[in-house]
Amino acid sequence: MVATLTEIAPKDFVKRLMDGERDFSSTRLSGALDDEAAYAGLNAYLRERDLRAETLTAAGSDWSGLSARGLYFPFSKLAGINLSGADLRGADFRRGDFTGANLEGANLSGATVIGCRFQEANLAGATLRATDFYEASLVGAKLPGSDLTSAFLLRLSLKDADLSGAVLTSAIMYRTDLRGVVGLDTAIDLGTVTFHQTIVTAAERAIIDAALGEMPLFEMRSETTSVSPADRPSGRPSRPQEGAAEGR
């Protein structure tokens, strides 16, 4: 049986939050929340509250297409929520629960999702540039075609996640669990990732070693060859650190 969703306008959502309401489960919220005149005041208000005790809940809701850049919504319970296509750049969802959520095509660039649970969540095609995933769990998450450029993937689990075609340019992995990851061999710019004490099986290590081995670390020239200004590279490419996996 499909749950009935209660429509709520962005203006009413802001007012009800600031009046102390915390449970917005099974609601339908869309539009530009961040265009509301009271939006800055809402974030300031939420930062003053103890949201560990006053848990924000929107489980099973449909907030697809919502624009809420910079939203402060930590410790929230958002299991099963639909945030597909949402613009959540710079938002703070630390320690939130996104289990089974749909974030397909959402933009969480620069967002803080420290310690969040994304088990079995759908992040296909999501933009996650420079997103902070410290100690998050993405076990079994779907990330095909997602953009994780410069993402902070520290001490998190990607066990059995799908990274098919994901962009990993200059991402940082420390103690990241990659065991059983699907599509790692199709991930883009895997060789530019910074790996440190990454947790892998022999299968993942072989893929990572191959990607690092393809990186153009040197350009051989004779000692007498000069480089003209036009030939000089405009920037410094990222150099992968030594050690693709544990024990290397």
C-alpha positions as CSV (number, residue, x, y, z in Angstrom):
1,M,0.0,0.0,0.0
2,V,1.4,3.4,-1.0
3,A,1.5,5.9,1.8
4,T,-0.5,9.1,1.3
5,L,1.7,12.2,1.2
6,T,0.8,15.5,2.7
7,E,1.6,18.5,0.6
8,I,3.5,21.3,2.3
9,A,4.6,24.6,0.9
10,P,8.2,25.8,1.5
11,K,6.9,28.9,3.5
12,D,4.7,26.7,5.7
13,F,7.6,24.2,6.2
14,V,9.8,27.0,7.5
15,K,7.1,28.4,9.8
16,R,6.3,24.9,11.2
17,L,9.9,24.1,11.8
18,M,10.5,27.4,13.7
19,D,7.3,26.8,15.7
20,G,8.9,23.6,17.0
21,E,7.5,20.9,14.7
22,R,10.0,18.1,14.0
23,D,8.2,15.3,12.3
24,F,7.6,15.8,8.5
25,S,7.3,12.1,7.6
26,S,5.3,11.3,4.4
27,T,5.2,14.9,3.2
28,R,5.6,16.3,-0.3
29,L,7.9,19.4,-0.3
30,S,9.2,20.9,-3.5
31,G,10.3,24.3,-4.9
32,A,13.0,26.7,-3.7
33,L,13.2,26.5,0.1
34,D,16.3,28.6,0.0
35,D,14.5,31.4,-1.7
36,E,12.3,32.0,1.3
37,A,12.8,35.3,3.1
38,A,13.1,33.4,6.5
39,Y,15.6,30.8,5.2
40,A,18.7,32.3,6.8
41,G,16.8,32.8,10.0
42,L,15.7,29.1,9.9
43,N,19.3,27.9,9.6
44,A,20.3,30.2,12.4
45,Y,17.5,28.9,14.6
46,L,18.3,25.2,13.9
47,R,21.9,25.8,14.7
48,E,20.9,27.0,18.2
49,R,18.8,23.9,18.9
50,D,19.9,20.5,20.3
51,L,18.9,18.5,17.2
52,R,20.2,15.3,18.8
53,A,17.3,15.5,21.2
54,E,14.9,17.2,18.8
55,T,15.3,14.8,16.0
56,L,14.2,16.0,12.6
57,T,12.2,13.4,10.7
58,A,11.1,13.2,7.1
59,A,11.2,9.4,6.5
60,G,9.3,8.3,3.4
61,S,8.7,11.8,2.1
62,D,8.9,13.1,-1.4
63,W,11.2,16.1,-1.6
64,S,12.4,15.5,-5.1
65,G,13.7,18.6,-6.9
66,L,13.9,20.6,-3.7
67,S,16.4,23.5,-3.7
68,A,17.8,23.9,-0.2
69,R,21.4,25.0,-0.5
70,G,23.2,25.3,2.8
71,L,20.4,23.6,4.8
72,Y,21.4,22.8,8.3
73,F,19.6,19.4,9.0
74,P,22.0,17.2,11.1
75,F,21.0,14.0,12.9
76,S,17.9,13.7,10.8
77,K,16.0,10.5,10.1
78,L,15.4,10.5,6.3
79,A,15.2,6.8,5.5
80,G,13.4,6.1,2.2
81,I,13.1,9.8,1.4
82,N,13.0,10.9,-2.3
83,L,15.5,13.7,-2.9
84,S,16.1,12.9,-6.5
85,G,17.3,16.0,-8.5
86,A,17.5,18.1,-5.3
87,D,20.0,20.9,-5.0
88,L,21.6,20.4,-1.6
89,R,24.9,22.0,-2.2
90,G,26.8,23.0,1.0
91,A,24.1,21.4,3.2
92,D,24.9,19.8,6.6
93,F,23.3,16.4,7.2
94,R,26.0,15.0,9.5
95,R,25.0,11.8,11.3
96,G,21.8,11.6,9.3
97,D,20.0,8.4,8.2
98,F,19.5,8.1,4.4
99,T,19.0,4.3,4.4
100,G,17.3,3.3,1.2
101,A,16.9,7.0,0.1
102,N,16.6,8.1,-3.5
103,L,19.2,10.8,-4.3
104,E,19.5,10.1,-8.0
105,G,20.8,13.1,-9.8
106,A,20.9,15.2,-6.6
107,N,23.7,17.8,-6.1
108,L,25.4,17.5,-2.7
109,S,28.7,19.2,-3.7
110,G,30.5,20.6,-0.7
111,A,27.9,19.1,1.6
112,T,28.8,17.6,5.0
113,V,27.5,14.0,5.4
114,I,29.9,12.9,8.1
115,G,28.8,9.7,9.7
116,C,25.6,9.5,7.6
117,R,24.1,6.1,6.7
118,F,23.5,5.6,3.0
119,Q,23.0,1.8,3.0
120,E,21.3,0.7,-0.2
121,A,20.7,4.4,-1.1
122,N,20.4,5.4,-4.8
123,L,23.0,8.1,-5.7
124,A,23.2,7.3,-9.4
125,G,24.3,10.4,-11.3
126,A,24.6,12.5,-8.2
127,T,27.1,15.3,-8.0
128,L,29.2,14.9,-4.9
129,R,32.2,17.1,-5.6
130,A,34.2,17.8,-2.5
131,T,31.5,16.2,-0.3
132,D,32.7,15.2,3.1
133,F,31.8,11.5,3.7
134,Y,34.0,11.0,6.8
135,E,33.0,7.8,8.6
136,A,29.8,7.5,6.5
137,S,28.4,4.1,5.4
138,L,27.6,3.5,1.8
139,V,27.3,-0.2,2.0
140,G,25.4,-1.5,-1.0
141,A,24.8,2.1,-2.2
142,K,24.3,2.7,-5.9
143,L,26.6,5.4,-7.3
144,P,26.9,4.6,-11.1
145,G,27.8,7.8,-13.0
146,S,28.2,9.9,-9.9
147,D,30.8,12.6,-9.7
148,L,33.0,12.2,-6.6
149,T,35.7,14.7,-7.8
150,S,37.8,15.7,-4.8
151,A,35.4,14.0,-2.4
152,F,36.7,13.2,1.1
153,L,36.2,9.4,1.4
154,L,37.8,8.9,4.8
155,R,37.1,6.0,7.1
156,L,33.9,5.1,5.3
157,S,32.6,1.8,3.9
158,L,31.8,1.4,0.2
159,K,31.5,-2.3,0.6
160,D,29.4,-3.9,-2.2
161,A,28.6,-0.4,-3.5
162,D,28.3,0.2,-7.3
163,L,30.9,2.7,-8.6
164,S,30.3,1.9,-12.3
165,G,31.4,4.9,-14.4
166,A,31.8,7.1,-11.3
167,V,34.2,10.0,-11.5
168,L,36.9,9.8,-8.8
169,T,39.2,12.5,-10.0
170,S,41.5,13.5,-7.0
171,A,39.3,11.9,-4.4
172,I,40.9,11.1,-1.1
173,M,40.6,7.6,0.4
174,Y,41.9,6.8,3.9
175,R,40.9,3.6,5.6
176,T,38.2,3.3,3.0
177,D,36.6,-0.2,2.6
178,L,36.4,-1.1,-1.0
179,R,35.8,-4.8,-0.7
180,G,33.2,-6.1,-3.1
181,V,32.8,-2.8,-4.9
182,V,31.1,-3.2,-8.3
183,G,32.4,-1.5,-11.4
184,L,35.7,-0.3,-9.9
185,D,37.4,-1.1,-13.1
186,T,35.1,1.3,-15.0
187,A,35.6,4.2,-12.5
188,I,37.0,7.3,-14.2
189,D,40.4,8.7,-13.0
190,L,40.9,6.0,-10.5
191,G,44.6,6.5,-10.9
192,T,44.4,10.1,-9.5
193,V,42.9,9.0,-6.2
194,T,45.0,9.4,-3.1
195,F,45.0,6.0,-1.4
196,H,46.2,5.4,2.1
197,Q,45.6,2.2,4.1
198,T,42.7,1.4,1.8
199,I,40.9,-1.8,2.7
200,V,40.7,-4.2,-0.3
201,T,40.8,-7.8,-1.4
202,A,43.2,-9.0,-4.0
203,A,40.6,-8.2,-6.7
204,E,40.3,-4.5,-5.9
205,R,44.1,-4.2,-5.3
206,A,44.8,-5.5,-8.8
207,I,42.4,-3.0,-10.4
208,I,43.9,-0.1,-8.4
209,D,47.5,-1.1,-9.1
210,A,46.7,-1.3,-12.8
211,A,45.1,2.2,-12.7
212,L,48.1,3.7,-10.9
213,G,50.4,1.9,-13.3
214,E,48.8,3.8,-16.2
215,M,49.5,7.2,-14.7
216,P,52.0,9.3,-16.7
217,L,54.4,10.1,-13.9
218,F,57.4,10.8,-16.1
219,E,58.2,12.4,-19.4
220,M,61.6,11.2,-20.7
221,R,63.8,13.8,-22.3
222,S,67.5,14.1,-23.1
223,E,69.6,16.3,-20.9
224,T,70.1,18.8,-23.8
225,T,66.4,19.1,-24.7
226,S,65.0,22.5,-23.8
227,V,61.3,23.1,-23.1
228,S,59.7,26.1,-24.7
229,P,57.2,28.2,-22.7
230,A,54.4,27.0,-25.0
231,D,55.3,23.4,-24.1
232,R,55.3,23.9,-20.4
233,P,52.2,22.5,-18.6
234,S,49.8,25.1,-17.2
235,G,49.1,23.3,-14.0
236,R,50.4,20.5,-11.8
237,P,48.6,17.2,-12.3
238,S,47.8,15.3,-9.1
239,R,50.3,12.6,-8.3
240,P,48.9,9.5,-6.7
241,Q,50.6,8.6,-3.4
242,E,52.4,5.4,-3.1
243,G,50.5,2.5,-1.7
244,A,47.2,1.7,-3.4
245,A,46.2,-0.7,-0.7
246,E,47.0,-2.1,2.7
247,G,50.5,-3.5,3.0
248,R,51.8,-1.9,-0.2
